[in-house]
């Protein structure tokens, strides 16, 4: 592992360990961070905007760490479970089993992390909702709306699966 890739690993682990002193020592004053939500934010903004989320992350799984010049590009999957367990609202999770962006385990983990959830697996479904699943999606939404399966007192959890037609 190269020095920059090793440094990226150490930054993510400091974030995971909630060790702000360690991450501050690792990143330079001219540090910039980009993500799907942020585009080239500076070090100060990173700590204001991103650091508070370190409280809710429980793990990272690195997919790619690619060094290019003085930059490291990181693709990872993160598990945010802390605040999800405090949710007390009826929730329906629809997830395709063939999602190329978020594997079906993501939907299952979300369903496991929230009290009072219904999980509908769309067999063969991808990342987007496709017309071939509309009947199943409507069925799942109608069942959820008729009986959300949530009780704040009991924390009841219900689950069902939808099959391919």
N, C-alpha and C positions, 0 to 999 in steps of 0.2 A: 504494500500500500504506500502511495507517495505521501509526502509531507502534507500537501494541501488536502488530499482525501482524508488523511488521518486527522487533520485539524477539523474538517467538516464533521467527522464522526464524533470527535470530542465535543464540538459545539452542540450537536443534537443530544448527546448523552448528558451534557450539563443542563440543557433545557429539560430533559426528562427527569433529571435528579433535582430540578428546581434550584440549581447552584448558580445564582446570578454572578457571583464573584468569579467563578471559573469561566463563564462565557464572556464576561467583560474583559478578562485577561487574554482571551483567545482572539477576539475580533478587533480589527484595527479601527482607528478613528475615521478613516475614509471608507469603512464598510458600507455596502449597499445590499439590500435584500429584495428579491422579487418572488412573487408567488401568484397563483391565480387571483388572489385578492389584493395584492400590493405590487406596484411596479417601481422598482428601484428606490425603495425608501431608505433613508439614511439611518445611521446607528441609533441616534436619539429617538427617531420615530419608531424604529424596530422595538426598542425597549418600552416605549409608551403603548404601542399598539399590539405587539405580538407577545411580549413577555408575560402579561397577565394570563394568557391562555395556557401557560406552562402548568398552571394549577390543575387543569382538567385533562391533561394528556397522560395516558398510562403506559404507552409503548410506541415504538417506531419499528417498522420493517423496511429496511432499505431495499429498493429495487435497482436503482442505478446511482453510482457516484462517478461522474465523468469530469476529469480535469481538462481544462482548456486554457492555456496561458496562465494567467493569474486568477482564474475563476474556477469554481467547482459547481457543477450542475447536479442537483440531487433530486431524485424522484423517490418518494417514500409513501408508505401507508402509515397513517397514525391512528391510534385508538384513543378516542376521547370518550371516557365513560363516566367521569366524576359527576358532572351536572345532570347527565341523562337520568340517573337513578332518582333524582329529586323531582322529575317531571310528574305531575299528577293530572294529566289530561288524556282523554281518549286518543289513541294514535293508531292509524292504519299504515303499515309498511307494505308497499308493493315492490317486489324485486324480481327481476328477470334472472333465470338460472344461467343464461348465456351472456350476461353483461360483460363486455370486454374491458370496461373501465373500472368498475367496482365489482369484484367477484361476489357471487351470491352469499358468501360468508359475511360480507359487510351488512347485508340486510338482516341476516340472522343475528349478528352481534348487536345491531341496533335494537332488534326486537327483544333480545335478552337483557338489554341495558335499561329499558323503560318499563315501568310498572303499568299494567292495564293496556297492553298492546295487542293488536292483531297483526299477524304476519301472513301475507299472501304471496306465495311463490308463484311466479309466472313461468311455467315450464317452457324452455326454449326462448324466453324473452330476452331482449338485449338491453341496452342502456336507456333507450327511449320506449315510450308506450306505443305499441303498434296496433293497427286496426284488427289484426287477427286475435288479439287478446281483449278487445273492447268488451265483449260479453262477460268475460271473467272479471274484468276490472269493474264494470258496472255492478255485477253481482256482489263483489267484495265491498264496494262503497255502499251499496244499498243495505247489505247486512250490517255493516259497521254503523251506518246512520240510524238504523232501526234499533240497534242494541249495541252501543259502543263497547260493551264488555269491560267497563271500568267502574270500579267502586273505590272512592277515596278511603273508605273505612277498611276494606278488605285487601285492597291492592290486587284484585283479581286479574289474572292474565288469561287471555284466550288466544287461540291460534287456529288457523285453518289454512289449507293449501288449495290452490286452484290448479287444475290440470289443463293440459293442452286439449283443444277441441279437434 
